[in-house]
Amino acid sequence: IYNKINMKVVRLLMIVKKDLKDMKIPFLVWGVFVFLFYGLAAFNMTSGVTVCCQVLQTVLKYSIHFFQVFTVGMIPFIVHRDPVAGSTAFWHTRPIARAEMLVAKLSVILFFLWLLPLAGEAALLAINGIRFELILHAVLERGFRSLAFVVPFIAFASVSRDLPGYAKIVAPLCLLLILDPLFSIRLPQLT
């Protein structure tokens, strides 16, 4: 049984390594962006320069949208990296069980698109002297919110055969997410 588990881990690591090698430029851009985002946020919170802070606040505000767009765009490229089985499928690795492929793809997606930003947020909170219990609470809350955002897009990428199929599913949803604040009903605040 140990040998069987060991082979599954080896295959999982082989797929993860292949995905990282094939997509090193997007992952590098993502890593640099996450580092710069949280670095700018840390500088913004600790500096006393007001003009610089206003510019940084604007950059940080729009950077959050970049996080979301990049995440929505990267998921299908990771999931569709290995083609579905068929007569024309070419495998970079040998055919692998669906469950093992799912674990490998989820590992890559969750590490880069979920865990890396959470680590940046935890570091940002620690730099600003927040207590560990509060950091843990904030990171867990943010982590669950991020998962609630990422998981549907992983599911959409999993059920679509290719990028155009994913776009047909996701484009109307993204349009609704963009237009929702414009048309949502605002309830009066009770004071």
Disulfide bonds with the S-S distance in Angstrom:
none
